[in-house]
């Protein structure tokens, strides 16, 4: 029973980190209908920025989120203005190819700046754990999970309790009507893209503490994040959170009760099984074919 409780606790903490990183990806799709293949590359970029702040300036990597997140927000806003905005109205295949190319450019830039050797962020508490009734919880994972949950709560409050959040939801549900009531959908799209990238940045700062990384690590992260948002339902923030928690639980429980070598494969098998039954994802909405055609 203790082993089960420990696995569930670790899975939920890990799922919180996944949810933070995936929230930006599903938010961008929900408002802009853009699948940002470069999302994982921005996450790894944030991990490298966090590593530099920790290694050069001695700033705690998790506290460095207050620096990393605004920096990545600015990079995301500039990227949207220069790269994404001109092709936003293009077919989805074009934006997928564009963001894939952007991911490759970011990978090359990171390789030039930081090199292609495996990098790890190891703060003083990296090998320490909390002990609660026989359950051992690594401090880095606990701190990272709690910070991820806190950032998600802030994001949820922004989306549900502020004028900006109402504008974002209006632009996502009906862009034409949003423009009629004075909402500048182009400006909202730029902010949404930057916020989504900033969420990936905050997630990257945390995952950099939990996992070693190289510039090419963005491939495994975008695969994981796409699986999560598809499982939860593309465009659904609640779905991304639910999908991330299930994904985290599947990884830790598989690692504990089956084999660590299967910890990556089993969650994807669950995604495949769910989509066979519910193609739109757990909390996604099935679009009418005539609506898609227009």
Secondary structure, 3 states (H helix, E strand, C coil): CHHHHHHHHHHHHHHHHHHHHHHHHHHHHHHHCCCCCCHHHHHHHHHHHHHHHHHHHCCCCCCCHHHHHHHHHHHHHHHHHHHHHHHCCCCHHHHHHHHHHHHHHHHHHHHHHHCCCCECCCCCCCCCEEEECCEEEEHHHHHHHHHHHHHHHHHHHHHHHCHHHHHHHHHHHCHHHHHHCCCCHHHHHHHHHHHHHHHHHHHHHHHHHHCCECHHHHHHHHHHHHHHHHHHCCCCHHHHHHHHHHHHHHHHHHHHHCCHHHHHHHHHHHHHHHHHHCCCCCCCCCCCHHHHHC
